[in-house]
Structures are given as structure tokens and as C-alpha cells.
Amino acid sequence: MELFRYATSVYGDREIIGGSFDLIQYFVAAGVAVILVHAIFKWVMPSHNNIAH
Amino acid sequence: MSSLAASGRVERHKLVDRIYHWVMAVSILVLMATAFLPILGWKFEWLAIHWITGLVLTAVVVFHIVRSLFFQRVMNMVPDGRDITHPMAPPGKYSIAQKLYHAAVAVLILCAIGSGLLMLRHIDTPFWKRNPYWFSDHGWGVIYSLHDFAAMALITMVMIHIYFAIRPDEWRLTRSMFRGWMTRAEYADHHDPARWKPSKD
């Protein structure tokens, strides 16, 4: 898995041209993970639904 | 006594702030759609929509920064000592989680806007011709990378934001972003009046 996208310049050098869009799936997975962890926590610990009480 | 107070409601977001929020929300969603749908295979003329929407986002973010700094209590959104020592206690206007989320989104959006404004020099528009020699190839690569990583991280943040917005136990906050108010009972249940006095917002 690459972190960046690369291209070859007119001088033959390998240059970074941006972030790798293969990483999109990992950012989506991170969002799903946060949501699942929070939802499970709220489901298991319903007394924490209202932090003021 | 204001009509809101008379009706037992507490003002949380003024109309101008709600308009800002929703213009920003639509802008972000349009920017994400025009950025990522072509990558996922949906081919359409996305570039003009993207940079024009980016300028709209830039304008409303500048408006928000000025309004926050000079016309609102900016400290409402800054973590304070009590947020650290008593993170589960009733918060002021915003909880520590909301403040940290806002800080993270602010960094990502400012990064996307800053890099995006520089990237405008890389494209032709009705107002200027492209000048790819502003930076070296490596410099442009770094700018594009910052833009790409900020945009991808915003996917995570938008997912989390929408999740909390539709949770039933957070519905009072979502409603307040539509209607502007929360009930006095919700205010008493979820906020520390010593840390947030709505009339002094």
C-alpha cells in the first residue's frame, strides 16, 4: 500500500503528486470503527446516556 | 423578556450561525462528492463545481472566524481546566468532545482551504490563467498531498458528525441547529449554567 501517488518528471525523477486514494477505504473504516465503538458503549452502558444524571 | 425566554426555550444558535452551519455543510458535501465520486468511477465535469464551491466554503469560514473572534464568546469552544479535570461533568455550551472535534475539523478544513487556494494557480478559470511554475514539482506534490489527506480525513469526521446528529439522545442539539433553541429542561439537564449563560453568548 502506497501513502502517496507518484509520477515521473521530465527529468526522470520520481515525484510525489498527491496522497494515495487507496487510503480512502481506511478513513471510511476509521469512521465506521468510531461509530461502532460508541454505539456499542452506549448500548452496553445505557446509564451513561445522560451525563448530567 | 424575549419571546424565546417567555416560551420556556433557551437560544443556542442564532439564525446567522445556523445559516453559516448549513451553507458550510452543503459546501463540504458538494466538495466531497466532486472530489471522490470521480475517483470512484462517476465521470462528470467536476472541477468547476469543486473550485467554485471551495471559494464559497472559504468565504463562509472567513465569516465564521471573524464572527467567532469578535462577536461571540470564542472561549465557549476552547477546552478549559474543568473540561480536563471533570470531563464527565455537565459542560458549558459545548462538551470537551465537541470542542476537540471542532478543533480537529478546523485544522483539516483550514488545511484543505489553504492548499486548495494555492491549487487554484494550477488551473485555468475565467479570472486567471494557470501558472504551474509558482512551485517546484515537489512543492506542488506536497500541496496536493496536504489537500488529499485533509479531504480523506474529513470523510471520517463527516461520518462521525452525521452519526451523532441522528442519534436520538443528541437530537436536542440537531434540532437546535435547525430551530435555534433547546428547552429550558434540556438546558438544565445537559449544561452547567455557571459555565454557559445563553443570554451572554
Interface residues (C-beta under 8 A of the other chain):
Chain A: F4 S9 D13 E15 I16 I17 G18 G19 S20 F21 L23 I24 F27 V28 A30 G31 V32 V34 I35 H38 A39 K42 N49 N50 I51 A52 H53
Chain B: F36 I39 M88 A89 P90 S95 D137 H138 W140 G141 V142 Y144 S145 H147 D148 F149 M152 A153 I155 T156 M157 V158 M159 I160 Y163 D169 D189 H190 H191
